[in-house]
Amino acid sequence: MEQDDQPITVHVDGKAVQVWPNVSARATRVRLSVKPGPKVVLTYPPHATHASALAFLRDNLPWLGRVLLKARTVQPSLTSHLRRFPWVTLDERLLAIEMAEGSRGAIRISKTEDKVELVVPSADPESGAVRVIRRLAETGLGLAVDRLSTKVGVSVQQVSVRDQTTRWGSCSSTGTLSLNWRLVLLPPMLHDHVILHELSHRRHMDHSDRFWNQLAAWDPDWKKHDRELTKRWNVIMDLGR
């Protein structure tokens, strides 16, 4: 039997594919994901058995075959992205980034200028950059939701900053907004567009005409913003995986 730290070999469309098990305390169910490389990861919570995860994997081999046909061969680098696009959105501010290496990660926001120094651990700059940007997002996205929810007059119970793989954000029926930390890598107008989309669900928990009319009232250029967001999907969504 394969161990949790060893890859599982399966055959998909006649080709051997390695699948890496990942027992995660944050997982609530068994999940199969394909990251650039491609690298296939089978994630499951501690209470799930390895056998049940394997059964899930076998049941989803047809899906895996379809996804592998479209998988990227290169994992994009967050640090490279930040050097190429040295800015980040914090609430409604666009901050210029200055990157430095140190013994541990840190965020230093200038009090006099629109800039932020991101210190990433020299021992592991890529993972460190992810942690630092996520910390910035946890602060900035909470501030942005407060600002925009007050502006449009809706209430939010909680803001959760997460690592979604297929969406920018979501809104629960109980009033929790779950936002992708990568939103801070978008310019302010697109960053706010996503949040306004989710806030519109506080009025209409669907994508009916009433929902789109509500979004248009709060974000008149939402169609333009949505198209631009789609263009940036492949650039942003794979960063930090």
Secondary structure as UniProt FT lines:
FT   TURN            4..5
FT   STRAND          8..12
FT   TURN            13..14
FT   STRAND          15..23
FT   TURN            25..26
FT   STRAND          31..35
FT   TURN            36..38
FT   STRAND          39..44
FT   TURN            46..47
FT   HELIX           50..59
FT   HELIX           61..70
FT   HELIX           78..84
FT   STRAND          87..90
FT   TURN            91..92
FT   STRAND          93..102
FT   STRAND          106..109
FT   STRAND          115..121
FT   TURN            122..123
FT   HELIX           125..152
FT   STRAND          158..162
FT   STRAND          169..171
FT   TURN            173..174
FT   STRAND          176..180
FT   HELIX           181..185
FT   HELIX           188..200
FT   TURN            201..203
FT   HELIX           209..218
FT   TURN            220..221
FT   HELIX           222..236
FT   TURN            237..240
//
